[in-house]
């Protein structure tokens, strides 16, 4: 008599089974969010547990987790426990940052600081070039800081620009995205490029210079696509749990002498960026070995949580001085942004849990298995693997780290490449931008903070990062053919 159990065991132990796990879980998320209209948090948590249940064997089932005796937990229980572990790991990294950045953004708007920056912005660049100027500024300012943190710090400027100009809200938001997302995947001290340089045995300084230069054209392509998308889709600026639209309109009607100075307006944003970036670059330059005492202080101040606490404190003091409010009033004002930040933290952490479970399912190993022994362009392979891992689990950083580890042994194979390995670095970085969707914390950061619906975010953010990814691949293939530098 036929028994399905041996067949099921054979399927789940196949090296290709992780692809089936990936497909089933992606389909589950799409159906739950788009058809059933389940909240994204529930959809991602359910998909993460489902990935664990469908995985042949999970860590901990053989006693690999600390304090977990062998076979103490059933497979299903372990799937649930690992999901919460992945959720907690991500929440620990982003929770404080998102909460503090929401405070800074709210205080900048309430105090009139964001409007002050916008007024000076328009005075120098002109209204017609406001979006382009914001793109260039974001490309430079985003180099030392995580995309999510950077986006939350600059979003108040985009919102104030929209109120002052009366148009192009989506375009201003996407201008911030085009610059920030490219540097996140190409330029150290961001963790992905930093790990790639180490995994691929490349000089870090060279990767920084090449990454900055190579990202310019794809960022500009993303900007052109953003302008096209903004013409097709007129997204209104909505209330997002922070400062209301009516309050924003009231603020931009203030006289110039009622606003804080430009220096005071910029300090809560630029100081955290400077502290975070300065500590990162000093570490890269070896300052720790030469002056460990001084570096210890700078490293503490440059910790992103500490730097944002300092920025939030300055923003709160600016608001209290400018509006003559006490701390009780400020606490009342920042309550709604905390609620919005909490939703973002939940969704982002659930997306991280889903990616964590897909890694446990062995998606990266399955890709390695499929690619072995096949004569494929390593640039194209590196881009594809990075893109698949990014689409599967959401994190660009994880995609870069995982892919660089997979392809490095292939680079050293005799006759494998006739161009410089730096092009593999670029291919992986650009691949990690592909098709950001509902398992990516960046997707939810842009969606929830800007007030875009999920559909609008897919029609704007997802399209521009995919355009950046694909144009980056074409640029890398062309440059490797014309200037191999081997």
N, C-alpha and C positions, 0 to 999 in steps of 0.2 A: 504493500500500500504506500502511496506517495506521501511523504511528510515534508511540509514546507520549511521545517526548522533547519535542516542541513543546507537547503538552498539559501535561506536568509543568512546563515552564518557565512557561507561562501561569498555572498554578495558584499556583506559589510566588512569582510576582511580583505577585499580586493583593493589594490592600490588606487583604483579609479573611483572607489566608493565616495571619497570626499567630494568629488564633483556632483554626485547625486545629492549628497547632503546640502551642498551649496545651492543647487537648483531648487530643491524642495523648500529650503528656508527662505530663499528670495521670493519664491512664489507665495509663500505663506504671508510674508510681510506686505507684499503688494495687495493681496486679497484682503487682508485684515484692515489695512489703512485706506485703500481706495474703494473697496466694495462694501465691506462691513462697516467702515467708518469708525473703527476702534482707535482709541487714542494711541499715538505713536509709542508712548512708553510701554503700554501693554503689548503692542505688536512686537516690539523689539525684544522684550523679556520673554515672551512666548516663543519667538523664533530662536532665541539663545538656548532656552531649555530644550526645544525640539532638536537643535543641532547636537546637543549633548546626548539626548536619548538615541539619536540615529548613529552616533559615533560608536565604532566597534568597542573601543576601550578607552577609558578616561583616566587621567592621573588620580591617584588616590585609591583606585580599585585594587591596586596591588601594594598598598601601604606606602605610596610615595609621598603623600602629604604628611607634614609633621603632626604627630599625635593621632594619626589615623591607622589603626591596626588593619592588617590585610583582611579584605572582604567584610569589613564592619558595615559598610554602606552598600546598598543595592545600586545598580547602575542608574536607575531613575533618580534616586535620592542624590547621588553624586552629581548628576547633570544639573539638578537644581542648586546644589551647594556651590558648584564651580561657577554657575551663572552669577550668584550673589558675590562671589569672590571677585570676578571680573568687574562687576558693577562697582564694588567698593574701591578697587584699584584706580579706576578712572575718576570716580568722585573725589578721591583723595587728592588727585592732581589738579582738578579743574574747579572744585567747589568754591574755595576761598577766592580764587582769581575772578571767577564770574561774579560773585557777590560784590567784591570790592570795585570791580570795573563798573558795575551797575550804579554804585554810589557815586563814583566819579562822574559818569555821564549825566546823571540826574542833577547833581550839584552844578555842573558846568552850564547846563541849560537854564536852571532856575536862577542862577546868579547873573545870567546874561553873558557869561564868558564865551560860550559857543557863538553867540551872535556877534560878539566883538571880533572874534577870529574871522568870521564870515565877512564882516564889513571890511576888514583890512584885506582879506582875500580878494573880494570883488574890486576894491580900490586899486589894487596892484595889477590884477589879471584881467579884469573886465568880466561882465556876466557871461558873455559868449564863450569864454575860455575857462570858466570856473571848473567844469568837469575835467578838462585836460590837465589843469594845474593840480587838481586834487589827485588825479592818477599819478602824476610825477612825484608829488609829495609823498603819497602813500608808498610808492616803490622804494623810496629812500628810507623813510621812517620805519618801514616794516622789517628791515633787515635784522635788527637785534631782538625781535619780540614775537611770541607765538601769534598765529593769525587770529585766533579767537579773542585774545586779550587786545590786540591791536585794533580789531574791528570794533570792539565795544568802546574803546577809547575815542575813536574817530567818528563813530556814528552820529553823535550829537552835532558835529559840524555839518554832516550831510542833511540832517533834519532841519537845522537852522537855515541852510542854503535853500532848501525847498520852500520854507515859509517866506524867506526874503524874495526869492525869484518867482515863486508861484508855479513852478513847473519842474520837470525832470528829476523827481525824487528817486525813481528807480535808477536813473543814470548816475546820480551822485553816489548812491549806495554801491553800485557796481564798479564805479571808479576806485573806491576803496578796496573792493575785492580783487580787481585785476592786478593791482600792485602787490597787495599783501600775500596773495596765494602763490605767486611765482617765487618770491624770495623764500617762502616757507619750505619749498621743496628743492631749492638750488643753492642756497647760501648759508654757510655756517655763520653764527653759532646755533642756528636751528638744529634740533637733535637729529633729524633725518639726514641732511647733508653731512653733518658731523660724523655720524655712524658710517655713512657710505664712504667717506674719505678714508676712514680707518679700515673698513672691510675690503675696499678695493686697493689699499696700499698706495694712495695718492697723496701728494703734498697738499696740506690743508690750505695754505695760502693761495696756491694755484686754483683750487676749487672755488675759493671765495671770489677771486678775480674773474675767472671764466664763468662762474655761475651768475654773477651780476651782469656781465656783458651778454651772455647767451639768453638771459631772461627778458631782455629789452624788447626784441621783436615779438615773441609770443605774448608778452603783456600788452603790446600795442594791438596785436591781432584780437586779443580778448576785448580790448577797449572798442575796436571797430564793431565786433559782434554785439557788445553791450549797447552801443548806439543804435544798432539795427533792432535789437530786442526792445529797447525803450521806445522806439517809434511804433512798433507793432503792439506793445502792451503798455497801456497807461495805468500804472498802479498808483492808487491814492495813498497818501501818508495817513496811517491810522494810529489811533491811540494804542500804546503797547504796554500799559500798566505803569508807565512812568509819568512824564510831564504830558498833560493833555494838549491837543491841538489849539484849543482856545487860549491856554496859557502861553503857548509858543507865539501865537499871533500877537498877544498882548506884549510879550517881551520884545519882539522885533520893532514894536512901535515906540520903544523908549528912545529918549534923546541920547546922543553919544556920551554926554557927561554923566549919565545915569548908569553907565556900564563900567566894569572894572578895566584896568589897564591891560594892554596886550600882553605884557610880560606876566602879570598875575593870571591872566586867562590861559596862557599856554603852559605855565609851570606844572599844574597837576597832571598834564599829559606827557610833556617832554621829560620831566624829571624821572618818572618811573622808567620811561623808555631808555633814558641815558644811563640810569643806574643798572638796569638789567643788561643792556648792551655793553656797557663799560666793563662790568664784572666778567661777562662772557669773553670779550676780546682780550682782557688782561690774562685770563686763564689760558687762552689759546697761545698767547705770546710768551708764556712761561714766567709771568710775574710772580707766581706763587713760590717758585724756587728761590728767586732773588730777594724777595721781601715778604716772607710768610706772615709776619705780624700785620703789616698794613693790608696785605691781600685778604687776610681773614676778616677784617672789618669791611672791606669793599665787597667781599663775597657775600657777607651777611646783608649789607644794604642792597646788593644787587640780586638777592633772592627775589623771585617775582612776587611772592606773597608779601614780603617785607616792603619791597618797592611800591607795590600797590597800596599797602597800608599807609605809607607816607603820602602817596598821591591822593588817596581818599581823605586823609586828615587835612591836607592843604585845600582840597576842594570844599570840604565842609567849612573850614575856617573862612574861605573866600565867600561862601554863601552866607554865613552868619554875619560877616562884616558888611557885605553888600546889601543884604535885605534887612539887616538889624534884627535877625531872628535869634532866639535862644536854642539850646540843644534839643529841648522838647519839641519845638516846631520842626527842626531839621529831621528828627527821628520820625515824626509823623509823615513828612514828605517822602522819605526814602523807604517807607513801608511797602507801597505798591511795586517799586522796582525790585525789592527783595522777593516778592511773590513771583514776578516774572523770571527772575534769576533762578528761583527754585525749580520752575518748570524746565528751564534750559538744562540745568544740572541733571535732573531726572532723565530727560530724553537723551542727553549726550552720554551719560553713564550707562544707560541701557544699550545704546549703540556700541559703546566700548565693550560691554559684556557679550554682545552678539559677536563682535570681532574676536574676542578672547576664546569663545567657544568654537568658532570656525578654525582658529589656529590649533586648538586641541583636536579638531576633527581631521587635521592633516592636509588642509588644502594646499599649503606650500609644498609639502612633500609630493603630493599628487602632480603638481605642475612640474616639479623637478623630474619625476618619473617619466612623464610624457615627453619632455624635451630632450632627454638623454639619447645620444646616438643619432640625432637628426641634424642634417646640414642646413641650419637656419642662420640668417644674419643675426649676429649677437646683439646688435643695436635693436633690431626689430624684436628679437626674443626678450631682451631685457625690458623694453618698453611694454611688451604684451604681458609678461609675467607681473610686472609692477602694476599695470592697469587692472589685471584680473584680481590680484590680491587686494588692491584698493577698492574695487567694486564689491568684492566679497565681504570685507570686514570694516570698511569705512575709513580707517586711519591711513593717511598718507605717510606718516612716519613709520608705521609698521610695515607698509608696503615697501618703502625704501630700504629699511633694515633687512627685511626678509629677502628681498630680491637681490640685493648686493651680496648677501651670503650665498645665495644659490648660484649666481653667475660667475663669481670670482674664480672658482676652479676651472671653468670653461675658458676664461681669458688666457690662462697660462698654458693651455693645450697647444702643442706645436702647430703653427700655421692657422691658429684660430682667428686672429684679427690682424689686419695690416694697417691699423690706425691706432691713435693714442687711446689708452683706456679711459681718458677723460670723457670720451664720447659715450662710453657705457654709463658713466656717472650721470651725464645729462639725460640719457635715454630713460634711466630709472627714475630720475627726478620728474621728468615730464610725464612719464607713465603714471606716476602716483597722483596726478591731477585728474585722471579720467573719470568722468561720470560720477561726480559726487551726488549721492542721493540720501535716502532716509536712514542709513546706518552710519552716516558721517556727522560728527559733532559740529563741523563747520557748516553743514547744511542747516542744522537746527539753530545755530547761532545767528546766521544770516536771516533765516525765516522768522524766528520769534522776536528778535530784537528790532528788526526793520519793520515788522508788521506784515510781511508777505504771507500769503497762504502757501500751503504745500505745493499746489499747482503752479502758482506764480514763481515760487523758488525754483521749481524744476524747469520752468520756461525761461528763466533768467540766469541765476547762479549756475545751475547744472550745465547749461549750454555754454556759458563763457569759459568755465574751467575745462570742459571737454574740448573747446576750440583751442585753448592754450595748450592742452596736452597734445592734440594732433598736430598743430603747427610746430610745436617744439620737436616732435618726432621728425617731421619733414626737414626742419632746420638742421637737426643733428645728422640725419642721413646725408644731406647735401654737404654740410661742412666736412664730414668724415671722408667724403669722396673727393672733395676739392682740396682740403687741407688736412691730410691724414696725420702729419707730424709724428710719425712712428719713430 
